[in-house]
Amino acid sequence: MAISPQEQPDNEQPVGSEARDPVKPAGVGDSDVQMMAYPAHLMAPDLAKSVVGLLICGVIAFIPDMLEIIQWTAAGLALLFIFYFARTLIRFQSKIFVSEYGIRLSTIRGGTAFAWPELSKFRLRYFSTKRDGNKGWFELSLQAGDAKIVAESTLDGFDDLLDISRDWAKDNQILVDDVTRTNLMRMDEAETLVQAAASERTQGGAKRT
């Protein structure tokens, strides 16, 4: 449960000191900060697919006797694979640091951070990879002023991030849109089903003993 803004520690720094870290204000230790990252076993296949796709399209684009329209199409697809590779690499290298006081995103392009009381936008989107919508991923967008942090549900620790940011969205009285509200309900229903299945397995095991 997120602590209320009134319970925040004193984060004021003396004049001339370095900028404060919203994730680790004075008195907060490393053990109070959770580091989240995207698992290598999930990122590696995406990186491999983008490299293979780039090589195939690159070869087709430079075949001398190939139809020009096919060459241009292959070149366009090669650019898409380059973009996909770069996006996946950035996501793979990204790390998110979270505490009950703030959040910080660190990437090869830089980073951004803000304290939870500054949270002003909270959005949860679902992207389906199948027409029936049974398979896909969630995308959580958090924003405070110009600072924006986006995390996908493949992030190790995503559920914890969702819980604490959801609590702060309530504390900050942020109005969420209908899509976010629906997706939160979907997440709650999925969690309930998982807990029910775990309970059934536990009870089944107890009966067999």
C-alpha positions, 0 to 999 in steps of 0.5 A: 500500500502506498504511503500518503503524501502527508507521510512523505519524509523530508526531502529538502536538500541544503542549497548547493547540494546535488538534486535529490533522488525521488526514489531514495529520499533522505533516510531510505536505504537500498533495501527499500528500492526495488529494481525491475528489468525485462527478463533476458529469456523474453528479450533474446528471441525478439532480438534474434527475430529482428536480426534474422528479418533484417538479414533476409530483407537486406539480401532481397533488397540488394538482389540485382535482378529482383523486381524494383517494387520487391526491392523497395518493399524489402528495404522498407521492411528492413527499416522496420526490423531496424526500428524493432531491434533498436526498440527491443534493445533499449527495452532490454537494457532499461531498468526501473527503480521503484520505492514507496516514494518515487520511480526512476527509469534508466536507459541507454538514452538517459533517464527520468524520475519523479516522486509519487505525489507528482503523478498526474496521469495513469493509463493502462492499455492492452495490446492483443496478438490474437483476434480473440484477445486472449493473448497479448500484453499490458502497457502501463503509462505513468506521467508527472508533468513532462516526465513519462515512464512506460512499462510493459507487463513483461517487466519483471515486477510489473504487478508490484509497479501496477499496485503502487502506482494504482494506489498513488493514482487514487491518493492523487485523485487522478481520473482514469479513462474507461479503457484503463478502468476496464483493463484494471478490472481485467487484471483483477479478474485474472488475479482472482482466477489465479488465486482460485486455481492455486487454492484448489491445487492446495486443497486437492493436495491436502485431501490426497494426503 
